[in-house]
């Protein structure tokens, strides 16, 4: 019974925190939204960059084993390429930028959910019980609060509050679902985690550079490609030579 409670609480908590952040972002007055949007857009970029580095890339480097920088660099590159391909699927209208942001944030939530489920399952397999993984859920859940807001704030520019909030809910819903997968597949998923987290980091960083910055029309993709390449090169050099 204790294991069931720990699993239900953990997977519910990470989802509720994303929803809470999304809801908070909906209460910014419409009259002040336009004035504050550059700051809010910057906030979204800051949250995504921090999450990419500290929540995804650094843990991936620690767990990837030999040639970690190259493995993680490859994952980041694939994540960037994924969003590049997504950009080809969405027409360049007013919603295209947000669609890429939505895909990146949702993709980022998948390995986070798997990480929580993996921690819960590891506790059960190791004999400590699922309660051992609750701390991971608490940590990820707390960071989900600003992440939920980071997705909904840009959505407010083009959607109603209700639809923007719904986008946040949908993005967060993948976490408990992927968490169940991580819990059930704990014996097999460990080897994939560095690649999954690096992939998500690359996807988010690509969106930060291509969509959430001041640029000339049409330059976002070029800037993002160069930025991802530069990030990977510097990371490999720093880790390999550092």
N, C-alpha and C positions, 0 to 999 in steps of 0.2 A: 504493500500500500504506500509506503514511504517513497519508493521508486516512482510509482505512478504519479504521486503528487508533485514530485520534483520535476518530472518530465512535463506535465501539464502546466505547472507554474512557469517554468523556464521558457517554453515555447510560446506561451500566452504573453509573458512579460515583454519579450523582444518585439512582438507584434503591437502590443498596446502602446509601447513607447514610441514606435514609429507613427502610429495613428495620432498619438497625443501631440507630437511635434507638428504633424500635418495640420491638426486642428488649431494649434496656436498660431500658425502662419496665416490662418484664415481670418483672424481678428484684427489685422492691420487695417485701419480705415481706408476706404477707397480714395478719399480726398487727399491723403498723404502718400499713397502708394507710389504714384509717379515720381514724386520728389525723392523718395527714399530708395527707389528701385536700384540705382547704381550701387548703393551700399549693400542692399540685400543680395544683389547678384554677386557682389564681391564676397559676401558672407558665404553664399553657396559654394563658390569656388574655393574659399579657404577651408571649409568643412570637407569638401571632396578631396582636396590635396592632402590635408592632414590625415584623413582616413586612409588614403592610398598608401602613404608612407608608413605611418605608425601602426595602423590596424591590419595592413595587408602585406606590404613589401618587406618590412623588417621581420615579421614572424615567418614569412616565406623563406627569407635568407637563412634564418636560424634552423629551419627544418628541412632544407633542400639537400643537405649533405654535400658531397664533393661537387666542385664546379657550380656552387650555388648561384653565383652571380650570373653565369651564363644561362642556367635553367630559368631563373627568375626573369632575366632580361628577355628570354624567349617568350615567356608567358606574358610579360608586359607588351611586347611587340604584337603578339597574337590578339591581345585585348584591344589594342589600338586599331589593328587591321579589321577587327570585327566591327567596330563603330564606323570605320571608313566604309565598309561594305553596307552597313545599315544606312549611312548617309546617301548611298546611291539608290536605295530603295524608297526613300522619302523625298517627295518633290520639294524644291526650295520655296516653300511658302512660309507664312508667319508661324506655322506650327512645327516646321521641320526641325528647328534647333531644339525645341523642347522635346520632341519625339526622341531625339538622340540622347538627350539628358535623361529621359525617362527610362530608356533601354539600359543606359549605363548604370544608373542607380539601382534598377531592379536586378541587373546582373551582379552588382556589388553585394546585394542582399543575400544572394544564393549561398556563397561560401561562408558568409557570417552565420546563416542558419545551420549550415552543415557543421560549422565549428562548434556551435552550441550542442547540436545533436551528438556530435562526435565526443564531446566532453562528457555528456550524460552517459552515453553508451560505454565509454572507457571506464567510467566509475563502476558501472555494473559488472563489466567483464573483469575488472581488477579486484573486485570484492569490496570496494569502498561504498558502493551504492551510487545511484544517480545523483544524490545530493552533492556529491563531489563536483559536479558540473554546474551547479547553480551559480557559483561565483562568475563563471564565464558568461552566463546569461545576463547576470547583473551588469557586468562591464559592457557587453555589447548593447544591452538594452539602453543604458544611460547614453551611450553615444548615438543611439538611434533617434533620440529626441531632436537634436539639432539636424540630423540627417533628414528626418521627415520634413522639417521646416525647409531645408535646403532644396528639396524637390518641389514643394508646393509654392514657394515664393516666386520662382520664375513662371510657374503655371498660372499664377494670378494675373500676369500681364496679358494673357490671351484667353483665359477661361473664366467662367463664373466661380465664385467661392465653392459652390457645391461640387462642380466638376473637378476643380483643382484638388479639393479634399479627397475626392474619389480616386484620383490619380495616386495620391499618397498612400491610400489604403491598399490599392492594388499592388503597388510596389512593395509595401511591407508584408503583404500576405504570402509572398514567396518564402519568407524566412521560416515560419513554422512548418511549412510544407517540406522545404529542403532540410529542416531540422529533423524531421521524422526520418527522412532518407539517411541522414548522417548517423542517427541513432541506430537504425537497423543495419547499416552497412559499415559499422565501426571497424570491423576486421579488414575491410578491403579499401576504405577511402583514404587512409592515412597517407599513402604514397602519392595521391593526387592533390592533396591540399596545397602544397606550395605552388603548383601550376594554376589551380583554381583561383587562389588569392592574387597571384601575379596577373593573371588574365583580367580580373576585376579591376585591379589597380590601373592597368593599361587602358582599359575602357573609360574609367573615370577621368584619368589625366588627359586623354584625348579630348573628351568633352569640355573639360576646363579650358583648354587652350583653343578649341575650335568654336565654342559657343559663349563662354562666360568672360570674354575679354573685349576691350575696345579695339576695333579693327576695321579695315576697309572691307566693303562687301566682296565676298568671294575669297578673301585671304585666310579665313579661319582654318580651312582644311590644310592649306600649305603650312601655316604656322604650327598646327597640331602635329603634323608629320615631322617637321624639324624638331619640335620640342620633345616629342617622344624619343626620337633618335638620340638627341643630346642627353636626355635623361638616362637612357640605357647605357650609353657610352660612359658617362660620368659614374654611374653606379658600378659598372664592371671595373672601371679603373680604381675607384675608391675601395671596393671590396677586395679586389685581387692584389692591389699594391699597398693597401693601407695597413 
